Amino acid sequence: ITIRCYVKDEDSVDVLDELLEDVETVIEENSQLTYKDRNNADQHTHQITVVSIDTDEGVLEPLGVGEMLIEVRY
């Protein structure tokens, strides 16, 4: 799964880093999610892993774009 984050700030690099850290924290703290299968039975994810995090490194300032790639095992 790809998660893209967009920010607009004079210090977009730091603001984007903080946002990506917050997203990563939420993912780590909620690594077991419940979903419904084809038979409408509750199932749970076994693992959610952050594979990579990339940013524009300030090229687009005052805009910032970050991308997080996560792997979900279910």
N, C-alpha and C positions, 0 to 999 in steps of 0.2 A: 504494500500500500504506500502511496506517495502522499505526503502531507506538505502543502506549500503554505508558507507564511509570508505575509506582506506587511511592511511597516512604512510609515512616513514620519520622519523626525530629523532634526538637525544632526543628531548623533545616531544615525540609523544603524550603524554597526553594533553599538552596545545595546540598543533597544532590541534589535533582532536577536542578538545572542541571548538576552534575557528571556525573550519570548520562546525561543527554541529550547532553552533549559526548562522553562515551565512546562512546555508540551512534553518533553522527555520525562519529567517528573510525574506528570499525570499518567502517562503510558506505563511507567514502571510501577506506580502505586495501584493501577487498575489492570494488571496483566491477565486477570481471569474475567473475561466478559461472557455474558450469557446471550445466546442466540437461539433461534428456532430452526430446526431442520425441516426437511420436506414433509415429515409426518407431524409437524407442529409440536414436536417434543423439545423440551429445553436441553440445550447442549452448552458446553463451556469451552472457551479457548484454553489451550494447554500452555501456550507461551507466546508472548509478544516481545520481539527483539528489535531494537533500533540498529539497523544495518549501517546506515551512513547519514551524515548531516553535511550539507553543502550550503554556502552562502555566496552572494555576489561580491563579498569582501569590500563593500563600499563603492563599487563602480557606479552605481545608480543613485548615489546620495543626492537629495535627501530621502530617496526611496530605498528600501531594502527588501531583498527577496531571499528567502531561505527555503530549503527543501530537505525533508527528512524522509528517508526510505525505511519502512518497517516491515518486518516479516511476522506473520501471524500463523501459528500452528494450531490446528483445531481437529 
